[in-house]
Amino acid sequence: MNYTEILILVLSFLVFMSLRVPIAYAVGLAGLLTLASAMPFLPSVTTIAQRMATSLDSFTLSAIPFFILAGQVMNRGGIAVRLINFAKAIVGPLPGGLAFVNIISCMLFGAISGSAAAAASAIGGFMSPMMEKDGYDKPFSAAVNITSATTGLIIPPSNILIIYSLASGGVSIAALFIAGYVPGIILGLALMIVAAIYSFIKKYPTYKMVGFKEFFARFFAALPSLLLLVVVIGGIVAGIFTATEASAIAVIYTFALAAIYKEITWRDVAPILLETIKTSAIVLLLIATSIAMSWVMSYENIPQEISNTLLGISDNPIVILIIINLILLFVGVFMDMTPAVLIFTPIFLPIVTNLGMDPIHFGIIMILNLCIGLCTPPVGSVLFVGCSVAGLSIQKVIRPLLPLFIAMIAILFLITYVPELSLWLPRQFGL
């Protein structure tokens, strides 16, 4: 087997990353150099440019800027405060109550906004001072915020699940959305167990239980925000609209909600749109270069070579899945989630489907894998956001992160080897 193309691809990418070249450019240039090893340079450049342009000609991808815009509106629209107050009413009296509030708020806000970084920023901005005031260690508070923020990437609506659908060749977005609920909730519960044990040992304080009147007041204050999930997911599952149409409805709904809450004025609209354009441009450039690299890998027959190598090691599904999980965990440490999904889905999906795994199940495994990478240095974007919000260095947060990492990895292997946790709910909906 000829490993030349694989070596060029991997080594050039690592060199560009070590030189601090932005990841979108590193991915595109690595793909270009690999293709140039097989054909003249000018046709290589033309082919890469063509693949980048055509990769974005997709109606499905239109959902991403809309969901990003909805997330930006939510981030400034007073939704975070109402979700935190509601979560405090539910779990405040439990041991480590504020840590539970952080986790549940991140699960709700991340699911509504579809962004882990937005959840870490919005929820962490409110919860870090609150937890510090009540005697919680700042590094622990930051660690809880960082890890729980990733749950919103598994609990729908989620941009990264849309990207996986694109990379997989058309796995149902509705099925992926529904499949994410149980694993996302299990992950949140695992983080809560770790937080409860840590809080019990440290003897952190709890809140008094609120009365029924206060509980329902907080519930109804948060209800309009929570209804967005019902509108978006319910509409998609019922076949009323597509994921792309749902994203546009989410924008209208969030703007209406922000107007009702009176948290956003006309002056805020221009900065929100500008931030949305910047974020969308970064994400779509990543998608374009990553799809171009995926095409180069397919052209060079790299996925088939890797597949043959893995199957040559073992034909035992348990062993193969362990190897794939370890590779994805390693990839997640060094690569952003979007290019990782677009590049490695075409490599690993044919392998696991040959082993009898459902593509929906594998999608959840892959996203959960890469969520762990978002919390790890050197490329962990959510780690940097969480540390920045808390005003801490990464070194101070690593120690309390470790037990939460272990919980996330344990849930990863549980989801990997118990397919029904991902597939039971979609089957109930006939997806």
N, C-alpha and C positions, 0 to 999 in steps of 0.2 A: 504494500500500500504506500502511496506517495503522500508524505506528510508536509511537503514543501509549502503548499497553500495555507495549511493550518498554522504552520510556524510563522509565515509572513503575517497572517491575520492577527494572531495572538501577540507576537512580539511588537509589531508596529502599534497596535492598540495600547500595549503596556508602556511603550516608549512615549507615545503622545500623552498618556495619562500622567506619567512621571514628570513630563515637562509642563504639567498643569494646563494643557490644552483643554478648552471646554469640551465636555463629553460628547456633545452633538457633532462637533468638528472631528474629534478623535475617532468616533465611530465611522463617519463618512470618509475620512482620509484612510483609515485602515482598510475599509472596503475597496477604495480606489486603488491602493497599492497592491492589494491581493488580486484584483481583476487585471491590473497592469502587468502582473507576472505571467498572464496567460494570453494577452493580446496587446497590440500597440497602444501607446499612452493616450493619443487623441481619441480613438474610439472608446477607450475606457472611461475617459472624462465625459464624453457624450452619453454613454450608456448610464453612468451613475446619475447624471443630471436628469435624464429622461425618467429613470426609475423613481427618483425623488419627486419629480413633478406629478407623475401619474399616481404615485402612492397616496397623494392627498386628494385625488379626485374621487371622493367617497362621501355619499350622503350620511353614512353612519358616523363618520368623523365630525360632522357638524354638531353632534351632541356635545362634544368636548368643550368648545368655547362657551356654549350656552350653560353647561353645568358649572364651568369656572366662573361665569358671570353671576349665576345664582349663588355660588359660594361666597363671592366677594360681597354681594348684597347682604347675605346672612351675617357675614363677619362684622359688618358695620350696623346692622339693623336691630340690635338689641335682643337678638334671639338667644345668644349665649347666656345672658343673665337670667332669662326666664327658664331656660333648661336647667341651669345650676340650682335655682331656687326650688324647682320641682324635684330634682334629684335629691336635694338636701332633705326635703319632706319625706322621701321614701326611705333613705338609708342613713340619714344623719344620726339616729340614735344607736346604730350598730357600732361595735368596736372598729376603730379606724374609719369612722363615718365620713370624714371629709375626703379621705382617700377614695372611698366608694363613690362619693359625689363626683370626684374628678373623673373616675373611670366611666361611670354611667353618663355623665355629661359629654365626655369625649365620644362615647359610643353613639349617643343621640346626635350630637352636633356633626361628628364626622360622617355619620350616615346621611344626614340631611345635606351637608355641604359637599360630600364626596372627596374631601381633601384632608389628609392627615396633618399637613403643615398648618392649614387653617385651624383645625381643631386644637393642635398643640399651642398655637398662638392665641386664639380667642379664649379657650378654656383656661390655659395656663396663665394668661394675663390676669384673670380674675381669681383663680384658685391659689396660685403661689403665695400672694400676700395674705390671703385668708388662712391658709394652712400654716404659714409661718407665725401669724398672730396667735394661733391656737396651740403653738408649741411643737408643730411638726418640723422635722429636720428638712432644710431646704433641698439637699441632694435627693432625699427620698421623695419629696413632693415632685421634684423635676423628673425623677425616674418613672414615677407613676404616670405623670402627664405624657411623657414621651412614648411609653409603650402602649398606653391605652388609646392614644391618638390614631394608631395604625388600624384599630378595629373598624374604623369608618371606611377603610378601603375594601373590607370584606363584606360588611353590611351595606346593602345597596341604598340608593343609586351610587355607582362607583365608576369613575372614568376608566380606571385600569382594567375593570372587567370588560368594558367596551373594547378596549385595545386588545385584550386577549381574544375576544370574539373575532376581531379583524385578523389577528395573527394566526388563529386556528383554522381559518378558512370558512368561518360562518357558523360557529356554535351559537345557539340561541341566546341572545342577550337576556331575554326574560327568564330563561332557565338558569343562567348564571346568577342573575340578581336574586332569584328565590333561593338558589343553592347556598348563597352566602350567609343567610340569616342564622342558621343553627351553628355553623363553625364560628361565626363572629360573636354570637352570644356565649358560646362555650369558652372562647378565648377571653372575653371580658370577665366571666365567672372565675376563670383560673387566675387572672390578675388580681381579682378581688380576694381570693383565698390567700394569696401571697401577701397582699396588703394587710389583710386581717391579722395574719400571724405576726407580721412585722410590727403592726400597731399594738397588738396585745403585749408583745415583749417590751416595747418601748413605753407602754402605758399612755398612749395618746388619748386626749379627751374625746368625748362624744357630745352630740347635741341632744337637747330635750325633744321628745316626740311632740310634733305639732298637733293641734286639735283638728277635728274633721273639717271645720269651717275653713281654717287656714290651708289645710291640705287641698281641698277642692278649689280654693281661690288660686293657689299656685298651679294646680292642674289645668284649670281653665285658662290661665295666663299663658301656659306653655302649649295648650291644645292646638291653636292655629299653626304653630311651627311643626308640631308632630303630624298634623294632617297632611303636610306636604308629602310625607312618605306614603300615606294612603293614596293620595291623588296620583303621584308619579308611578309607584309600583303597581297599584291597583289598576290604573289605566293601561299599563303595558301588559300585565297578565291577562286582563279581560279582553285585550285586543282592540281597545278603543283607539289607542295611538301607539306609534312606534317609540323606541327609546329616544330618537332624535326629536320627534314631536313632543315627547314628555319633557325633554330638557328645555324646550322653548316655553312650555307651560310652567315649568319650575321658575323660570325667570320672571314671567308675568306675576305668578303667585308671590314670589319673594318681594318684588317691588311693591305689590299691593299691601303685603304684610308690613313692610318697612314704613309705608305711608300711614298705615293705621297706628303703628307704634310711635310714629313721629320721631324716629331716630335718624332719618336721612332727609336732607334738604336737597334742593336743586343744585346747590353748590357741590354736594358730594357725588353727584352723578358722573361728572367729568373725570375725577380721580378714580372712581370705581371702573369706568370704562377703559381708562388708560391702563390700569393695573391688569384688567382682564386681557387686553390686547397684548401686553408684555408677556403675561403668563402663557397665553394661548400660542404666541409666536414661538416661545421656548419649547413648549410641548410638541407642537406640530413640526418644528425643525427636527426634534429628536425622533419623531415618528418617521419623517421622510428619510433621514440618514440611516435609521435602523432598518427600515424596510429595504432600502438599497443594499445594505450589508447582507440582509437575509437573502436577497436575490443573488448576490455574489456567491454566498455560501452554497446556495442551491446549484448555481452554475458550475461551481468547482466540485460539486458532489460531496461537500464536506459533511452535511447531515448524515448521509448514507454511510460514510466512513466512520463517523463517530458511533452511529447505531451498530454497525458491524463489530466495532471494537468493544462496546459495552456488552453486546450479546455474546461476544467471544469470551468475555470474562465469566459470565454465568447466564443461564436461562431461567434462573429462579426469580420470580417477580419480586419477592421480598428483598433480595440482594440488589436487584436492579434499582428498585425504588429508594433504597438506602443510598446507593451511589448517586442517583439523580438529586436526591434531597441534599446530600453533602455538597455536590457541585453548585446547586442553586444557592445554598447558604453562603458558600464562598463567593459566588458571583455577586450576591446581594451586598456584600461588604464593600465591593469595589465599583459597582455599576449602579446607576440610577434605575428605578423600576421600569420605566417605559421602554428604553432600549433593551433591557434584559428580557422583558416579555416578548418583544418583537423578534429578537435574535434567537432566543433559546426555545421558544414554542415550536417553530418548525423542526428543530433538532430532536427534542424529546417527545413531542406528541406522537409521532409515528411509532416510536419505541413502545410507549405505554399502551397505545391502542392495540398494537400487536400482542401485548400481554393481556388484553381484554379489559383495560381500564376505560371508563367512560371519560370523554373529553371534558365534560362539565366538572367531574370530580378532580381531574388533573388541573384544571384551571384554578380551582380553590386552593389546591396544594401549592401551586406555583405562586399565587398571590400571597398566601400566608408565609411562604418561604421568604419572599422578597420584602415583606413587611418587617421581618426581623432585621434584614439588612438596612432598613431605613433608620434603625435605632443604633447602628454600630458605626464607629469611625472606620476609615477616613471619609467616606462619602455619605454617611447617614444624614440626610437632609432634616428629618424630624428631630434627630439628636441635636443638631446645631440650633434649630428653632427653639426647642425646649430649654436648652442651656442658656440661650440668649434671653429668653423670656424670664427665666429664673435668675439671671445675672450670675451664673456659675461657669467655671471651667469644666471641660469634658472630664478631666481627671477626677474631679470631686463627685461626679455623678456615676461613674462606672461601677463603683462598689455596690450601691443599692440597686443598680440595674441588673446585676448578675442573677439574683433569684428570680427576677421577672423574666429575664432571658430564658432561664431554665424552664419556667412555666410555659413560655411561648413555644419552645422547642418540643416540650412534652406534648402540647396540644397539636403541634405540627405532625408528629408521628401518630397520634391518635387519629387525626383526620385522614392521614395517609392510609392507614390500615383498617379503618372502619368506614367504608364507602357510603354506607347508609346515612351517616351524619350529614353528608353533602347532597345525597341523591333522594332521600326520602321525601322531603318537602316538594321538590320539583315534580316528582311522580304523583303526589297528591293533587297537583294542579294540572296533571296531564301534559307536562312539558318534557 
